[in-house]
Amino acid sequence: MGPVEHLIDPLVATFVILSLAVLGFATNRVPLVIVALFVPVSLWATGVLPLGEALAGFSDPVVLFIATLFVLSAALETTGITAWIGAQLERCSSFGRTGLLATMVGGTALLAAVISINGAVAALLPVAVVAAARAGIVPSRMLIPVAFAASAGSMLTLTGTPVNVIVSEVAADAGGREFGYFEFALVGLPLVLVTMVLVVTLGQRLLPERAPERLADVAADPRERVRSWQESYAAELDAARLFTGTTGVVEVLIAPRSTLIGRRVSPGMTTRDEDLVVVALRRASDPSGGSDASASSGALPLQAGDSVLVRGPWEALHRYTRSPDVIAVEASQSLQRSVPLGLGWKRCLGVLVATIGLLATGAVPPVIVGLLAAAALVLLRVITVPQGLRAISWDTVILIGALIPLSAAFVSSGAAEAIAELVMRLTGSGSPYFALLAVCALTLVLGQFISNVATVLVMAPVAVSFAQTLDVSVQPFMMALAVVGAAAFLTPIATPVNLMVLQPGGYRFGDYWRLGLPLALVFLAAAVFYVPVVWPF
């Protein structure tokens, strides 16, 4: 059975599909991927788009380019470049509250411009917690500013966020031009500076002073882990020797049906398969709650639940922790990422510099640059193909690919033109500033409940329709969309980074808007009044 081509008006169908998608995203009752896939299927089923156009988003170069950025981000984390940056920032804990906060916010913004918003916050979240504790600051006064700074920092480069890539492509398709790699910084740099000023001056009054529910897991790094192991295993351990760019240590538990049960093991012995060195052992707690830590220095017949520290090359550790004989207490990949400037960091940095150079010159299409970068990282043995594939956020890729056809449907069904005409009629003005304000205000509101990628994909054709109706340049509309798309500050569900800091900071749903509202208004004002000055109508 084919699609329902004439029973439903395409304009009505498009708005109904959009409304259901927004409801699905906002309620979070259904997985985001399922909601996203509902869109192209519904556009085909209702006859709004033919099958080829309904699925065209998955073959769009933008989707492939964004996927390659996840690979590059993973390489930066795996080689310890992000950990090194975090270590430098942690030294600022002696600067006092103002100096530390300003440094963390600025550092997060710069890192987000290079490796992505989510990657920057994931890398610096433990650093922020530890640095805050050493400076006598509760994490709740530090972590929302870090999340907001990452969103602001995404406006510094083309690859800072998928939104920037999308608006650049839409501008070119609508008769304008693509934005340059660093062109976003013309508005992004002032926004980062304003964000720094606001979080430093207002954060103390507008953010809660609240202890997090769980702090230890977030604050841990190799040094903290080694100190903890020294106490629990009653062993002398040196963090500098245990964790290097080529080798590391993992803690594993003997699995219930492990083939290792009964094997007599002592420190200094090597494992059966990977030739990893046993560093220390600890007997599992007995039913009464006691444990035998003294076995860390002597032989021990292994039992289910016993803890063992093993040391060796990272790749061997990765294979060992995937064995059914043991249960890793923490993923070896996350431990490797916490080691500054690990194996392959120079090659990774070289690929990063070359990538930025090619993107900045515009000599090669972005998707080709991304593919070359991903291939180079694999060929140079910075990461493996499986690591690269695991690094890609497939939820994000599917979300973007599935929602791109919705933008096409907004144009073909006349929905974008209808919204533009309605706003024109309500405002009674042909001023591009009123049109820009209307588009940005609606984008800002939607962006607090659904992803900024989905919001911009929906609003981009509306903005293009405004520009074409008023016969003005599409460039300011697209750049303004990128700006307000980054202003997802009012709710914890607005962006993944807002959710990342929720539990470590001990935040509640209503904590975000207090600092987020003045910041969002600044971004809105910049989009409506500053952007047209740099990119005239």
LINURFEN-V914499 format. One record per pair of residues at least 4 apart in sequence whose ideal C-beta (glycine too) atoms are under 6 Angstrom apart, sorted by the first residue. I is the first residue (numbers start at 1). J is the second residue. Records with the same first field share a line. If there is no record, write none. Layout:
# LINURFEN-V914499
I: J + J
This chain:
# LINURFEN-V914499
3: 44 + 45 + 47
4: 8 + 46 + 47
5: 47
8: 13 + 46
10: 48 + 413
11: 413 + 414 + 415
13: 46 + 48
14: 48 + 409 + 413 + 415
17: 42
21: 35 + 39
22: 450
24: 30 + 35
25: 35 + 450
26: 449
30: 34 + 35
33: 395 + 398
36: 398 + 399 + 402
37: 402
38: 42
39: 402 + 403 + 406
40: 54 + 55 + 402 + 405
42: 46
43: 48 + 49 + 54 + 405 + 409
44: 51 + 54
48: 409 + 413
49: 53 + 54 + 405 + 409
54: 405
57: 401 + 404 + 405
58: 401
60: 404
61: 65 + 367
62: 165 + 169
63: 397 + 400 + 401
64: 367
65: 366 + 367 + 370
66: 162
67: 392 + 397
68: 370 + 371 + 374
69: 159
70: 391 + 392 + 393
71: 374 + 388 + 391
72: 373
73: 115 + 116 + 119
74: 78 + 391
75: 348 + 377 + 382 + 383
76: 81 + 82 + 115
77: 82 + 337
78: 383
79: 342 + 344 + 345 + 348
80: 84 + 339 + 340 + 341 + 342 + 345
81: 345
82: 123
83: 338 + 340
84: 340 + 341
85: 111
86: 123 + 124 + 127
87: 340
89: 107 + 127
90: 127 + 131
92: 100 + 103
93: 100 + 131 + 134 + 135
95: 99 + 100
97: 101 + 137
98: 200
100: 135
101: 200
102: 196 + 200
103: 107
104: 128 + 146
105: 145 + 149 + 196 + 199
108: 120 + 124 + 146 + 149 + 150
109: 149 + 152 + 153 + 192
111: 120
112: 117 + 120 + 150 + 153 + 154
113: 153 + 156 + 157 + 160
115: 119 + 120
117: 150 + 154 + 161 + 497
118: 122 + 496
120: 150
121: 125 + 147 + 150 + 497 + 500
124: 128
126: 218 + 219 + 221
127: 131
128: 142 + 146
129: 139 + 218 + 219
130: 219
132: 137 + 139 + 142
137: 141 + 142
138: 209
139: 143 + 212 + 504 + 505
140: 208 + 210 + 505 + 506
141: 207
143: 501 + 504 + 505
144: 207
145: 199 + 203
147: 497 + 498 + 501
148: 489
149: 153 + 195
150: 497
151: 486
152: 191 + 192 + 195
153: 192
154: 160 + 161 + 486
155: 184 + 188 + 191 + 486
156: 160 + 185 + 188
157: 181
158: 164 + 181
160: 164
162: 453
163: 452 + 453 + 456 + 482 + 485
164: 184 + 482
166: 456
167: 478 + 481 + 482
168: 178 + 179
170: 460 + 478
171: 176 + 474 + 475 + 478
172: 177 + 178
174: 464 + 474
176: 474 + 475
179: 183
181: 359 + 360
184: 188
185: 189
186: 534
187: 531
194: 522
197: 201
198: 202 + 519
199: 203
202: 206
203: 207
206: 514 + 515
207: 515
208: 511
210: 506
211: 506
212: 504 + 505 + 506
215: 219
218: 504
220: 224 + 225
221: 338
222: 239 + 243 + 338
223: 239
226: 237 + 239
229: 233 + 237
230: 237
233: 280 + 282 + 296
234: 293 + 296
235: 280 + 296
242: 249
243: 248 + 339
245: 342 + 343
246: 343
247: 313
248: 314 + 317 + 335 + 336
249: 309 + 311
250: 317 + 321 + 332
251: 309 + 329
252: 308 + 326 + 328
253: 307 + 327
254: 258 + 260 + 302 + 304 + 306
255: 325 + 326 + 327
256: 304
258: 325
259: 325
260: 302 + 325
261: 302 + 304
262: 301
263: 302
264: 299 + 301
265: 269 + 278 + 300 + 302
266: 299
267: 278 + 280
269: 278
270: 275 + 277
271: 276
274: 316 + 320
276: 310 + 312 + 316 + 320
277: 311
278: 310
279: 309 + 311
280: 296 + 309
281: 295 + 296 + 300 + 308
282: 293 + 296 + 307
283: 291 + 292 + 295 + 306
284: 305 + 306
285: 291
286: 290
295: 300
302: 306
312: 316 + 317
314: 336
317: 332
318: 332
321: 328 + 332
341: 345
344: 348 + 382
347: 380 + 382
348: 382
351: 373 + 376 + 377
355: 369 + 373
356: 360
358: 364 + 369
359: 369
364: 368 + 369
376: 380
377: 382 + 383
378: 385
383: 387 + 388
394: 398
398: 402
400: 453
403: 454 + 457
407: 457 + 460 + 461
409: 413
410: 415 + 416 + 461
411: 416 + 461
414: 418
416: 461 + 462 + 465
417: 465
419: 462
420: 465 + 466 + 469
423: 438
427: 434
429: 434
432: 436 + 470 + 472 + 537
435: 466
436: 480 + 528
437: 441 + 528
439: 463
440: 480 + 484 + 524 + 527 + 528
443: 447 + 455 + 459 + 484
444: 484 + 487 + 524
446: 455
447: 452 + 455 + 488
448: 490 + 491 + 494
450: 454 + 455
452: 485 + 488
456: 460 + 481 + 485
459: 463
463: 477 + 481
464: 474
467: 472 + 474 + 477
472: 537
473: 537
474: 478
475: 535
476: 480 + 531 + 532 + 535 + 537
479: 531 + 535
480: 527 + 531
481: 485
483: 523 + 526 + 527
484: 523 + 527
487: 520 + 523
488: 494 + 495
489: 516 + 519 + 520
490: 512 + 513 + 516
491: 512
492: 498 + 499 + 502 + 509 + 512
494: 498
501: 505
502: 507
507: 511
512: 516
513: 517
516: 520
525: 529
526: 530
527: 531
531: 535
532: 537
